Amino acid sequence: MFSYLFPLKPAFYRLNARLEASLPLFVLTLLVIGTSAESRSFSPEKNLSGTEAIESKRSPEKETKVIKDFFLFGDFIHKNNIQTVLFNKKGFEMAPPLIRMGTNEKLVLRFDDLDADYKNYYYTIIHCDAHWQPSPLQQYEYIEGFYEDQIRDYSRSINTRVPYTHYYLEFPNHDLRPTKSGNYILKVFLDGDRENIAFTRRFMIFEQQLQVEGQARQADLVRYRDTKHQVTFSINSPNYRIDNPFQDIRIVITQNGRWDNAIKDLSPRSVRGNQLIYDYDVETLFEAGNEFRDFDIRSLRHLSARVADISTSSRHNDVFLLPDQRRKYRRYTSREDINGKFQIKNYDAADDMLEGDYAHVHFRLPMETPLASGGIYIMGELTDWQFSERNQMTYNYNEKEYEIELLLKQGYYNYLYAFKEDSESEASLDFIEGSHSETENDYTVFIYHRQPGALHDRLIGIKHLNSSLPR
């Protein structure tokens, strides 16, 4: 529809012909089983092969669960040579990939290719609904310009033991621009072959059509007061028409950028004129968790507080962290963190992105016996908030500890240890980290609207909340 505005590229003809085929085929949404609201925070209360058996906690409140197809529609790296994918709002390094519709705001994508050669990386975008499944829109309905474009900006690493090629993209740009608000997947692929996926990343474009007020605080109910956070909020729409808020509005609430434990599909508890009120006692509870652990490898020449040893050779670096301890039964201790994020920084050279070296970082978590009912994972932005073989720890019977080695670029990192039962899609922090309502967490409320007769969800409002703010 908009292609006549720009010089036609050869790839355009091929893509336009196979537009239908380019839409993802890997969609699976399995709904809906009734479980307790407490099971959202879920706890690994099972026999743990010699470790303690903990009392099971299940409440009668029901909750909807969605089992998602994460093959494409999430933050995933599909190629082993891809490392350190950074995707954020331009000018705000720690900000999420979220920009406002109709402004000049841009997103910045950076990533490293450890093959250290040059490859033809392309990208496209896929419009999704509120649950990150592809909307039925055709690409010409949400893209202005070309349906795909090449990532042309790249540089070689400088004086690093681990060589790499660093790629850079600013988006939206002259060649490809989204025209609708909502959820999107940025898909990066090789040599113009959309099935040869390198990695995918979520991003969102929003309209602020609403006034949103809210709080993230200690739970009101006594039985949850010490361990959970409660999110309450209200929506005011004096100048925006919502015909049926119980059917047309979709709510998603996230904690610290996680999606495995997101709360979805809340209906307003009450409606007062143009105000929608969401003040649930149970349905909007989150496991509060604990403050994030951290380590600092901004310098590979000096030991920081959490680093026990650094070993270097002509080809690679090894960083050995001090053994971590389980915090389940320890008192809460306040500490500064960046809520699971990381920052690429190099104190040993001038250019963080091109002179930052890679290191094999070794994590250790002592435990007398292995867990039989699930796995322990390193959780945070450093592992894309995912739970896969890449970040699952293995048990060392000789040392009686869980351990893992992750290849990471120089910087400052936050992380936690999460336990995930084999049959579950949501992980729990309480078993290893403990859960304390004093914990400081970031929460974001996303408000989507599907207008009558429309085929897609508009993102018409967002609200950022923090649990440390006074009630």
C-alpha positions as CSV (number, residue, x, y, z in Angstrom):
1,M,0.0,0.0,0.0
2,F,2.8,2.4,0.9
3,S,5.5,0.9,-1.2
4,Y,5.1,3.4,-4.1
5,L,6.5,6.1,-1.9
6,F,10.0,4.5,-1.9
7,P,12.5,3.1,-4.4
8,L,11.6,-0.6,-4.9
9,K,14.1,-3.1,-3.7
10,P,14.4,-6.6,-5.3
11,A,13.5,-8.2,-2.0
12,F,10.2,-6.3,-2.0
13,Y,8.8,-8.2,-5.0
14,R,9.5,-11.5,-3.6
15,L,8.1,-10.6,-0.2
16,N,5.0,-9.1,-1.5
17,A,4.2,-12.3,-3.5
18,R,4.6,-14.4,-0.4
19,L,3.0,-12.1,2.1
20,E,0.6,-14.7,3.3
21,A,3.4,-17.2,3.7
22,S,5.5,-14.8,5.7
23,L,3.0,-14.7,8.5
24,P,4.1,-17.1,11.3
25,L,2.9,-20.6,11.3
26,F,4.0,-21.4,14.8
27,V,1.0,-20.3,16.8
28,L,-0.3,-22.3,19.7
29,T,-2.5,-21.0,22.5
30,L,-3.9,-23.5,24.9
31,L,-6.5,-22.1,27.2
32,V,-7.8,-22.5,30.0
33,I,-7.5,-24.4,33.3
34,G,-8.7,-23.3,36.6
35,T,-6.1,-23.0,39.3
36,S,-5.7,-21.1,42.4
37,A,-4.5,-17.5,42.6
38,E,-1.8,-18.7,44.9
39,S,-0.6,-21.1,42.2
40,R,0.4,-18.0,40.2
41,S,3.2,-17.4,42.7
42,F,3.6,-21.1,42.8
43,S,5.9,-22.9,45.2
44,P,7.9,-26.1,44.7
45,E,6.3,-27.7,47.7
46,K,7.1,-31.3,46.7
47,N,9.4,-34.0,47.9
48,L,12.8,-32.8,47.0
49,S,15.0,-36.0,47.2
50,G,16.5,-35.5,50.6
51,T,16.0,-31.7,50.8
52,E,13.2,-30.5,53.0
53,A,9.6,-31.0,52.0
54,I,7.7,-27.8,52.4
55,E,4.0,-27.4,53.2
56,S,1.9,-27.0,50.1
57,K,0.0,-23.7,49.9
58,R,-3.0,-23.6,47.6
59,S,-5.9,-21.2,47.9
60,P,-9.4,-21.7,46.5
61,E,-9.4,-18.6,44.3
62,K,-9.4,-19.4,40.6
63,E,-7.2,-18.1,38.0
64,T,-6.8,-18.4,34.2
65,K,-3.5,-19.7,32.8
66,V,-2.3,-19.4,29.3
67,I,0.3,-21.8,27.9
68,K,2.2,-19.9,25.3
69,D,4.0,-20.8,22.1
70,F,7.3,-19.2,22.6
71,F,9.0,-20.5,19.5
72,L,8.8,-17.1,17.8
73,F,6.8,-14.7,19.9
74,G,9.1,-13.7,22.7
75,D,12.7,-12.7,23.3
76,F,14.7,-15.6,22.0
77,I,18.1,-16.2,20.6
78,H,18.1,-19.0,18.0
79,K,21.8,-18.9,16.9
80,N,24.6,-19.8,19.2
81,N,26.9,-17.2,17.7
82,I,24.5,-14.3,18.8
83,Q,25.4,-12.7,22.1
84,T,24.5,-9.5,24.1
85,V,21.3,-8.4,22.3
86,L,20.5,-4.9,23.5
87,F,17.1,-3.4,22.6
88,N,16.0,-0.1,24.2
89,K,14.6,3.3,23.7
90,K,17.2,5.6,22.1
91,G,18.9,7.8,24.6
92,F,17.7,5.7,27.5
93,E,20.0,2.7,27.9
94,M,18.1,1.0,30.7
95,A,14.6,1.7,29.3
96,P,12.5,-1.0,27.8
97,P,11.7,-1.1,24.0
98,L,8.6,1.1,24.3
99,I,8.0,4.2,22.3
100,R,5.0,6.5,21.8
101,M,3.0,6.6,18.6
102,G,3.3,9.7,16.5
103,T,6.6,10.9,18.0
104,N,10.2,10.9,16.8
105,E,11.2,8.4,19.5
106,K,13.3,5.6,18.2
107,L,14.5,2.2,19.3
108,V,18.1,1.1,19.2
109,L,19.1,-2.5,18.5
110,R,22.7,-3.8,19.2
111,F,24.0,-7.3,19.1
112,D,27.3,-9.2,18.7
113,D,28.1,-12.1,16.3
114,L,30.9,-14.2,17.8
115,D,31.7,-15.7,14.4
116,A,33.5,-12.4,13.9
117,D,32.7,-12.3,10.2
118,Y,30.1,-10.3,8.2
119,K,26.6,-11.7,7.6
120,N,23.6,-10.4,5.8
121,Y,21.2,-9.8,8.6
122,Y,17.7,-8.6,7.8
123,Y,14.8,-7.7,10.0
124,T,11.0,-7.4,9.8
125,I,8.2,-6.8,12.3
126,I,5.1,-8.8,13.2
127,H,2.1,-7.2,14.8
128,C,0.7,-9.2,17.8
129,D,-2.3,-9.1,20.0
130,A,-2.3,-8.4,23.7
131,H,-1.1,-12.0,24.4
132,W,1.8,-11.9,21.9
133,Q,0.1,-14.0,19.3
134,P,0.2,-12.7,15.7
135,S,-2.8,-10.5,14.8
136,P,-4.6,-11.2,11.5
137,L,-3.5,-8.0,10.0
138,Q,-1.6,-8.1,6.7
139,Q,1.8,-6.5,6.7
140,Y,0.7,-3.6,4.4
141,E,-1.9,-2.7,7.2
142,Y,0.8,-2.0,9.8
143,I,4.0,-1.3,7.9
144,E,4.8,1.8,5.9
145,G,7.8,1.2,3.5
146,F,9.5,-2.1,2.9
147,Y,8.3,-5.3,4.6
148,E,11.9,-6.2,5.4
149,D,15.3,-4.3,5.4
150,Q,18.9,-5.1,5.9
151,I,21.0,-4.2,9.0
152,R,23.9,-2.4,7.4
153,D,25.8,-0.8,10.3
154,Y,28.5,-3.0,11.7
155,S,32.0,-2.8,13.3
156,R,34.7,-5.3,14.3
157,S,35.7,-5.7,17.9
158,I,39.0,-4.1,18.9
159,N,41.8,-5.9,20.9
160,T,39.5,-8.5,22.5
161,R,40.4,-12.1,23.3
162,V,37.0,-13.1,22.0
163,P,36.6,-11.5,18.6
164,Y,33.1,-10.5,17.4
165,T,31.2,-8.3,14.9
166,H,29.0,-5.7,16.5
167,Y,25.7,-4.7,14.6
168,Y,23.7,-1.6,15.1
169,L,20.2,-0.5,14.0
170,E,17.9,2.5,14.7
171,F,14.3,1.9,14.2
172,P,11.7,3.1,13.0
173,N,13.5,4.5,10.1
174,H,12.9,5.8,6.5
175,D,12.8,2.3,5.1
176,L,10.4,0.6,7.6
177,R,7.9,2.1,10.0
178,P,5.0,0.7,11.9
179,T,1.7,2.5,11.5
180,K,-0.4,1.1,14.4
181,S,0.1,0.9,18.1
182,G,0.3,-2.4,20.0
183,N,2.6,-5.3,20.5
184,Y,5.3,-6.1,17.9
185,I,8.0,-8.7,17.4
186,L,11.2,-7.7,15.8
187,K,12.5,-10.7,13.9
188,V,16.1,-10.7,12.8
189,F,17.0,-13.3,10.2
190,L,19.8,-14.3,7.7
191,D,20.2,-13.8,4.0
192,G,16.6,-12.8,3.4
193,D,15.3,-16.1,4.5
194,R,12.6,-15.4,7.1
195,E,12.7,-19.0,8.4
196,N,16.5,-18.7,9.2
197,I,15.9,-16.8,12.4
198,A,18.8,-15.4,14.4
199,F,16.7,-13.9,17.2
200,T,13.5,-12.2,18.1
201,R,12.7,-9.3,20.4
202,R,9.5,-7.8,21.8
203,F,8.7,-4.1,21.5
204,M,5.6,-1.9,22.0
205,I,4.2,1.2,20.5
206,F,1.6,3.0,22.6
207,E,-0.9,5.8,22.5
208,Q,-1.6,7.5,25.8
209,Q,-5.4,7.9,25.3
210,L,-6.2,7.4,29.0
211,Q,-5.4,8.6,32.5
212,V,-4.1,5.8,34.7
213,E,-3.5,6.0,38.4
214,G,-2.3,3.1,40.5
215,Q,-0.2,1.6,43.3
216,A,2.1,-1.4,43.9
217,R,2.1,-2.1,47.6
218,Q,2.1,-4.7,50.3
219,A,-0.8,-7.1,50.0
220,D,-4.0,-6.2,52.0
221,L,-4.9,-9.7,52.9
222,V,-3.1,-10.8,56.1
223,R,-2.1,-14.2,54.7
224,Y,-0.2,-12.6,51.8
225,R,1.0,-9.4,53.6
226,D,4.6,-10.5,54.2
227,T,5.3,-12.2,50.9
228,K,3.3,-10.6,48.1
229,H,2.7,-7.3,46.3
230,Q,-0.7,-6.1,45.3
231,V,-1.2,-3.9,42.2
232,T,-4.3,-1.7,42.1
233,F,-5.2,0.9,39.5
234,S,-8.0,2.9,37.9
235,I,-8.5,4.1,34.3
236,N,-10.1,7.3,33.4
237,S,-11.3,7.9,29.8
238,P,-13.0,11.3,29.6
239,N,-12.1,11.9,26.0
240,Y,-11.8,8.3,24.7
241,R,-14.8,6.1,24.0
242,I,-15.0,2.6,25.3
243,D,-18.3,0.9,24.5
244,N,-17.9,-2.3,26.5
245,P,-15.0,-2.2,28.9
246,F,-15.7,-5.8,30.1
247,Q,-15.2,-7.2,26.6
248,D,-13.2,-4.6,24.6
249,I,-10.4,-3.8,27.2
250,R,-7.5,-6.2,27.9
251,I,-5.2,-5.7,30.8
252,V,-1.6,-7.0,31.2
253,I,0.5,-6.4,34.2
254,T,4.2,-7.3,34.3
255,Q,6.9,-7.4,37.0
256,N,10.4,-6.2,36.3
257,G,10.1,-7.0,32.6
258,R,9.1,-10.7,33.2
259,W,6.4,-12.3,31.0
260,D,6.2,-15.8,32.5
261,N,4.3,-14.5,35.5
262,A,2.3,-11.7,33.8
263,I,-1.3,-11.1,35.0
264,K,-3.7,-10.9,32.1
265,D,-7.4,-10.4,31.1
266,L,-8.7,-8.6,34.2
267,S,-12.2,-7.1,34.0
268,P,-12.9,-3.9,35.9
269,R,-14.2,-4.7,39.4
270,S,-16.4,-1.6,39.2
271,V,-17.3,1.1,36.8
272,R,-18.1,4.7,37.8
273,G,-19.0,6.8,34.8
274,N,-15.8,7.1,32.8
275,Q,-13.7,5.4,35.5
276,L,-12.8,1.7,35.4
277,I,-11.6,0.5,38.8
278,Y,-9.3,-2.5,39.3
279,D,-8.9,-3.0,43.1
280,Y,-8.7,-6.8,43.5
281,D,-7.4,-8.4,46.6
282,V,-6.1,-11.6,45.1
283,E,-6.2,-11.5,41.3
284,T,-3.4,-8.9,41.1
285,L,-1.0,-10.4,43.6
286,F,2.6,-11.0,42.6
287,E,5.3,-12.9,44.5
288,A,7.4,-10.1,45.8
289,G,10.7,-12.0,45.7
290,N,13.9,-10.5,46.9
291,E,16.4,-7.9,45.9
292,F,18.6,-9.0,43.0
293,R,22.0,-10.3,43.4
294,D,24.8,-8.7,41.4
295,F,28.3,-9.0,40.1
296,D,30.6,-6.5,38.4
297,I,32.9,-7.4,35.5
298,R,33.4,-3.9,34.1
299,S,37.1,-4.6,34.7
300,L,38.8,-7.9,34.1
301,R,42.0,-6.7,35.7
302,H,40.7,-6.2,39.3
303,L,38.5,-8.3,41.5
304,S,35.2,-6.7,42.5
305,A,33.2,-7.6,45.6
306,R,31.4,-10.7,44.3
307,V,34.3,-12.0,42.1
308,A,36.5,-14.6,43.7
309,D,39.0,-15.0,40.8
310,I,39.7,-14.0,37.2
311,S,41.7,-16.3,35.0
312,T,42.9,-15.1,31.5
313,S,44.6,-16.8,28.6
314,S,45.4,-15.8,25.0
315,R,41.9,-17.0,23.9
316,H,39.4,-16.4,26.7
317,N,38.7,-15.1,30.2
318,D,37.2,-17.0,33.1
319,V,35.4,-15.2,36.0
320,F,34.7,-17.3,39.1
321,L,32.0,-15.7,41.4
322,L,31.9,-16.4,45.1
323,P,29.4,-19.2,46.0
324,D,25.9,-17.9,46.5
325,Q,23.8,-18.9,49.5
326,R,20.1,-19.7,49.7
327,R,18.1,-16.8,51.1
328,K,14.8,-18.5,51.8
329,Y,15.0,-18.3,55.6
330,R,17.1,-15.2,55.9
331,R,15.8,-11.8,56.9
332,Y,15.2,-9.3,54.2
333,T,18.1,-6.9,53.6
334,S,17.7,-3.7,51.6
335,R,20.2,-3.2,48.8
336,E,20.4,-1.2,45.6
337,D,19.8,-3.1,42.4
338,I,18.6,-2.4,38.8
339,N,15.7,-4.9,39.0
340,G,17.3,-7.7,36.9
341,K,18.8,-5.6,34.1
342,F,22.4,-5.3,33.0
343,Q,24.6,-2.5,31.7
344,I,27.5,-3.1,29.2
345,K,30.5,-1.1,30.4
346,N,34.2,-1.5,30.1
347,Y,36.6,0.2,32.6
348,D,39.7,-1.2,30.8
349,A,39.2,0.6,27.5
350,A,37.5,3.5,25.9
351,D,34.7,1.9,23.7
352,D,32.3,-0.2,25.7
353,M,30.7,-1.8,22.7
354,L,33.7,-2.6,20.6
355,E,36.5,-3.1,23.2
356,G,34.4,-4.9,25.8
357,D,35.6,-8.4,26.1
358,Y,33.7,-11.6,26.9
359,A,34.2,-13.8,29.9
360,H,33.0,-17.3,31.0
361,V,31.3,-16.4,34.2
362,H,31.0,-19.4,36.7
363,F,28.0,-19.4,39.1
364,R,27.8,-21.8,42.1
365,L,24.9,-22.5,44.4
366,P,25.7,-25.0,47.2
367,M,22.9,-27.5,48.0
368,E,23.2,-30.9,49.8
369,T,21.1,-32.8,47.3
370,P,19.6,-32.1,43.8
371,L,16.0,-31.2,43.4
372,A,13.8,-34.0,41.9
373,S,10.8,-32.0,40.8
374,G,12.3,-29.2,38.7
375,G,15.3,-27.2,37.7
376,I,17.2,-24.1,39.0
377,Y,17.8,-21.3,36.5
378,I,19.7,-18.1,36.4
379,M,17.0,-15.5,35.9
380,G,17.3,-11.9,34.7
381,E,17.8,-9.8,31.6
382,L,21.1,-11.5,31.1
383,T,19.2,-14.7,30.2
384,D,16.3,-12.9,28.5
385,W,14.0,-13.8,31.4
386,Q,13.8,-17.3,29.8
387,F,14.0,-20.8,31.3
388,S,15.8,-23.0,28.8
389,E,18.8,-25.4,28.7
390,R,21.0,-22.3,28.2
391,N,20.5,-21.0,31.7
392,Q,19.5,-24.2,33.6
393,M,22.1,-25.1,36.2
394,T,23.5,-28.7,36.6
395,Y,24.1,-30.5,39.8
396,N,27.7,-31.4,40.7
397,Y,27.6,-34.4,43.0
398,N,31.2,-34.1,44.0
399,E,31.0,-30.5,45.1
400,K,27.4,-30.8,46.3
401,E,26.3,-27.7,44.4
402,Y,24.5,-26.4,41.4
403,E,26.7,-24.7,38.8
404,I,26.6,-23.1,35.4
405,E,28.9,-21.2,33.1
406,L,27.6,-18.2,31.1
407,L,29.4,-16.3,28.4
408,L,28.9,-12.6,29.1
409,K,30.3,-9.3,27.9
410,Q,32.0,-6.9,30.3
411,G,29.5,-5.0,32.4
412,Y,27.4,-4.9,35.5
413,Y,24.7,-7.6,36.0
414,N,21.7,-8.4,38.2
415,Y,20.4,-11.9,38.6
416,L,18.4,-14.3,40.8
417,Y,18.0,-18.0,41.2
418,A,14.6,-19.2,40.1
419,F,13.0,-22.7,40.6
420,K,10.7,-24.0,37.9
421,E,8.8,-27.2,38.1
422,D,9.1,-29.4,35.1
423,S,5.4,-29.2,34.3
424,E,5.0,-25.4,34.8
425,S,5.7,-22.4,32.6
426,E,6.0,-20.0,35.5
427,A,9.0,-19.9,37.8
428,S,9.1,-19.2,41.5
429,L,11.7,-17.2,43.4
430,D,10.6,-18.0,46.9
431,F,12.2,-21.5,47.2
432,I,15.8,-20.1,46.9
433,E,15.5,-16.3,47.2
434,G,12.7,-16.0,49.7
435,S,9.8,-13.5,49.2
436,H,9.5,-10.3,51.1
437,S,6.9,-7.6,50.7
438,E,9.7,-5.0,51.4
439,T,11.3,-5.8,48.1
440,E,11.5,-3.0,45.5
441,N,10.1,-4.1,42.2
442,D,9.0,-2.3,39.0
443,Y,5.5,-3.0,37.6
444,T,3.9,-1.9,34.4
445,V,0.2,-1.9,33.5
446,F,-0.6,-2.2,29.8
447,I,-4.1,-1.3,28.6
448,Y,-5.2,-2.7,25.2
449,H,-8.4,-1.9,23.3
450,R,-10.0,-3.9,20.6
451,Q,-12.6,-1.7,19.1
452,P,-15.9,-3.3,17.8
453,G,-15.3,-4.9,14.4
454,A,-11.5,-4.4,14.6
455,L,-8.9,-7.2,14.1
456,H,-6.1,-5.9,16.3
457,D,-5.4,-4.7,19.8
458,R,-4.4,-1.1,20.2
459,L,-2.1,-0.2,23.1
460,I,-4.0,2.8,24.4
461,G,-2.3,3.4,27.8
462,I,0.5,2.3,30.1
463,K,1.4,3.0,33.7
464,H,4.7,2.4,35.4
465,L,4.6,1.6,39.2
466,N,7.2,0.9,41.8
467,S,6.6,-1.0,45.1
468,S,8.9,1.3,47.1
469,L,6.8,4.4,46.6
470,P,4.8,5.4,49.7
471,R,1.3,4.1,49.9
